[in-house]
Amino acid sequence: QVQLVESGGGLVQAGDSLRLSCAASGRTFRRYTMGWFRQTPGKVREFVAGINWIGDSTRYADSVKGRFTISRDNPKNTLYLQMNTLKPEDTAVYYCATPLSQITIVQLITAGYAYWGQGTQVTVSS
């Protein structure tokens, strides 16, 4: 059974940094693309960043380009999201996710992912 557990969220001020982690278990982590999404109350879950299985191809939402960096440590079965220069509009619950199958292309929509973590809250005060 695939399990994803996010951590690293918290309350920070605008301009601060945070690093989110996602610990994966239940299957061979290094064979699958991974993604980060976020959601605020009343809004749809939106794509933030994605990374392919080997880590040499990444995609970002326009709103986070240049500020967020997705990475992975395959031997540690862990996905990361380094978030710099945080803004109040980055406030959301952040989720990591992975597809059902070994898709090589990073998926940009929620329908491309089958397994989700429970989420970690990030709150950025102005």
C-alpha positions in Angstrom: 0.0 0.0 0.0 1.4 3.3 -1.1 1.7 5.9 1.7 2.8 9.5 1.5 3.4 11.6 4.6 4.1 15.3 4.3 5.8 17.4 7.0 7.5 20.7 7.4 4.6 23.1 7.2 4.0 25.9 9.6 3.4 29.6 10.2 5.9 32.0 8.7 6.1 35.6 7.7 6.2 36.9 4.2 9.7 36.6 2.7 10.6 33.6 4.8 11.4 30.1 3.6 10.1 26.7 4.4 11.1 23.2 3.2 8.4 20.6 2.9 9.1 16.9 2.9 7.1 13.9 1.7 8.1 10.5 2.9 7.0 7.7 0.6 6.6 4.0 1.3 4.8 1.0 -0.1 6.5 0.7 -3.5 9.7 1.5 -5.3 9.9 5.3 -5.0 12.5 5.9 -7.6 10.4 4.6 -10.4 7.6 7.1 -10.2 7.1 10.8 -10.9 6.0 12.9 -8.0 4.1 16.2 -7.6 3.2 18.9 -5.1 -0.3 20.5 -5.1 -2.0 23.0 -2.8 -5.5 23.8 -1.8 -7.3 26.6 0.0 -10.9 26.4 1.3 -13.4 26.8 -1.4 -10.9 26.4 -4.2 -9.8 23.5 -6.4 -6.6 21.8 -5.7 -3.9 23.3 -7.9 -0.6 22.0 -9.3 2.5 23.5 -7.7 5.5 21.5 -8.9 6.3 18.1 -10.3 9.4 16.0 -10.9 10.1 12.9 -13.0 11.4 9.7 -11.6 15.1 10.4 -12.0 14.9 14.1 -11.0 16.2 15.7 -14.2 12.9 17.1 -15.4 10.7 19.5 -13.4 7.6 21.6 -13.9 6.3 24.5 -11.9 3.2 26.6 -11.7 3.8 30.1 -13.0 2.9 31.5 -9.6 5.9 29.8 -7.9 8.6 29.8 -10.6 11.8 31.2 -9.4 10.8 30.8 -5.7 10.0 27.1 -5.2 12.3 24.2 -6.0 11.2 20.6 -6.1 13.7 17.8 -5.6 13.9 14.2 -4.6 16.2 11.9 -2.8 15.5 8.4 -4.2 17.7 6.4 -1.7 15.8 8.1 1.1 12.3 7.7 -0.6 11.7 11.4 0.1 10.3 14.3 -2.0 11.1 17.9 -1.1 9.7 21.3 -1.9 11.9 24.2 -1.0 9.8 27.4 -0.8 11.6 30.7 -0.7 10.3 34.3 -0.6 7.0 33.1 0.6 3.9 35.3 0.0 0.6 35.4 1.8 -1.1 34.0 -1.3 1.0 30.8 -0.8 -1.0 30.0 2.3 -2.7 26.6 1.7 -2.6 23.0 2.6 0.2 21.3 0.6 -0.1 17.8 -0.7 2.3 15.4 -2.3 1.1 12.9 -4.8 2.2 10.2 -7.1 0.6 8.5 -10.2 -0.7 5.0 -10.3 1.7 3.9 -13.0 5.2 4.6 -14.1 4.4 7.6 -16.2 7.6 9.3 -17.5 6.1 12.7 -18.0 5.3 15.0 -15.1 1.5 15.3 -14.7 0.1 18.8 -14.2 -3.5 17.9 -13.2 -4.9 16.1 -10.2 -6.4 13.4 -12.4 -2.9 12.3 -13.2 -2.3 11.2 -9.6 -3.7 8.3 -7.7 -2.1 8.5 -4.3 -2.1 11.5 -2.0 -0.7 12.4 1.4 -2.8 13.9 4.2 -1.4 17.4 3.6 0.6 19.9 5.6 -0.6 23.4 6.4 1.5 26.4 5.3 0.4 29.8 6.5 2.2 33.0 5.5 1.4 36.1 7.4 1.9 39.6 5.9 
